[in-house]
Amino acid sequence: MSKSDDSVPIRRSSRVHVRIPAIISGTYPDGRTFRHETHILNVSKFGASLETDLPLEVGMVVNVLPTFSSQAAVFRVVWAGRSGPSRTREFGIEYMEVCDLLGVNFPE
């Protein structure tokens, strides 16, 4: 995320609020694998946010398969929800390779 001259964060892309059922899967740093049903909460041109009870860590790679699709995409976890009661289960993910997997097309 870049900043303007007055230090106000500027997003690289707008966000669209959604609730897309999806399955995430991957491998923890210790080698354990996971597969979990979840929901995508919002989508941008470069990624999304999702909610899960899984202990994801920034830097982990996850596969995301929307339940309406037979095609998955690879994402990297870029932020974990802050501590406290709100947003602790939210994680920000970014596409490893930008595509329109989640069904929202953004203008160039």
C-alpha positions as CSV (number, residue, x, y, z in Angstrom):
1,M,0.0,0.0,0.0
2,S,1.4,3.3,-0.9
3,K,1.0,6.7,0.8
4,S,0.2,10.1,-0.5
5,D,2.0,13.2,0.4
6,D,-0.2,13.8,3.4
7,S,0.3,10.2,4.7
8,V,-3.2,9.0,3.9
9,P,-3.0,5.4,2.7
10,I,-4.1,4.9,-0.9
11,R,-5.3,1.4,-2.0
12,R,-4.0,0.0,-5.3
13,S,-7.5,-1.1,-6.2
14,S,-11.1,-0.5,-5.0
15,R,-12.8,-3.3,-3.0
16,V,-16.1,-5.0,-3.6
17,H,-17.8,-6.5,-0.6
18,V,-19.0,-10.0,-1.2
19,R,-19.6,-13.3,0.6
20,I,-18.2,-16.0,-1.7
21,P,-18.1,-19.6,-0.3
22,A,-14.6,-21.1,-0.9
23,I,-12.3,-23.8,0.2
24,I,-8.8,-22.9,1.2
25,S,-6.0,-25.4,1.5
26,G,-2.2,-25.4,2.0
27,T,0.6,-26.5,4.2
28,Y,1.8,-25.0,7.5
29,P,5.5,-24.3,8.0
30,D,5.7,-27.5,10.1
31,G,4.5,-29.6,7.2
32,R,0.9,-30.2,8.4
33,T,-1.7,-29.7,5.6
34,F,-5.1,-28.1,5.9
35,R,-8.3,-27.9,3.9
36,H,-11.1,-25.6,5.3
37,E,-14.4,-24.2,4.1
38,T,-14.6,-20.5,4.5
39,H,-16.0,-17.3,2.9
40,I,-14.3,-14.5,1.0
41,L,-15.4,-11.2,2.5
42,N,-14.2,-8.7,-0.1
43,V,-12.3,-8.7,-3.4
44,S,-9.9,-6.3,-5.1
45,K,-8.0,-6.5,-8.3
46,F,-4.9,-7.8,-6.4
47,G,-6.5,-10.0,-3.7
48,A,-9.2,-10.5,-1.1
49,S,-9.9,-11.0,2.5
50,L,-11.4,-14.1,4.1
51,E,-12.5,-15.3,7.4
52,T,-11.3,-18.5,9.1
53,D,-10.5,-20.0,12.4
54,L,-7.3,-21.5,11.0
55,P,-4.0,-20.1,12.4
56,L,-2.7,-18.6,9.1
57,E,0.5,-16.7,9.2
58,V,1.7,-13.8,7.0
59,G,3.8,-15.2,4.2
60,M,2.0,-18.5,4.0
61,V,0.8,-19.7,0.5
62,V,-2.8,-20.8,0.3
63,N,-4.9,-22.3,-2.6
64,V,-8.4,-20.8,-2.9
65,L,-11.2,-22.7,-4.7
66,P,-14.5,-20.8,-4.9
67,T,-17.3,-23.4,-4.5
68,F,-18.9,-22.1,-7.8
69,S,-15.8,-23.0,-9.7
70,S,-13.5,-25.9,-10.6
71,Q,-10.5,-23.6,-10.9
72,A,-8.4,-22.6,-7.9
73,A,-5.7,-19.9,-7.6
74,V,-2.7,-19.4,-5.4
75,F,-2.5,-16.6,-2.9
76,R,-0.1,-15.3,-0.3
77,V,-1.3,-14.3,3.2
78,V,-0.3,-10.6,3.5
79,W,-2.0,-9.6,6.8
80,A,-3.6,-11.2,9.8
81,G,-6.6,-9.7,11.6
82,R,-5.6,-7.6,14.6
83,S,-6.0,-9.0,18.1
84,G,-9.2,-8.4,20.1
85,P,-12.8,-9.3,19.4
86,S,-13.2,-7.7,16.0
87,R,-11.5,-9.0,12.8
88,T,-9.4,-11.6,14.6
89,R,-10.6,-14.2,12.1
90,E,-9.9,-12.0,9.0
91,F,-6.9,-12.5,6.7
92,G,-5.7,-10.5,3.7
93,I,-4.5,-12.5,0.8
94,E,-3.0,-11.4,-2.5
95,Y,-2.9,-13.2,-5.8
96,M,0.5,-14.8,-6.6
97,E,-0.5,-14.2,-10.2
98,V,-3.4,-11.7,-10.9
99,C,-6.5,-13.3,-12.4
100,D,-10.3,-13.0,-12.2
101,L,-10.8,-16.2,-10.2
102,L,-13.3,-14.6,-7.8
103,G,-15.6,-13.4,-10.6
104,V,-15.0,-9.7,-10.2
105,N,-13.3,-7.8,-13.1
106,F,-11.7,-4.5,-12.4
107,P,-10.9,-1.9,-15.1
108,E,-7.2,-1.5,-16.1
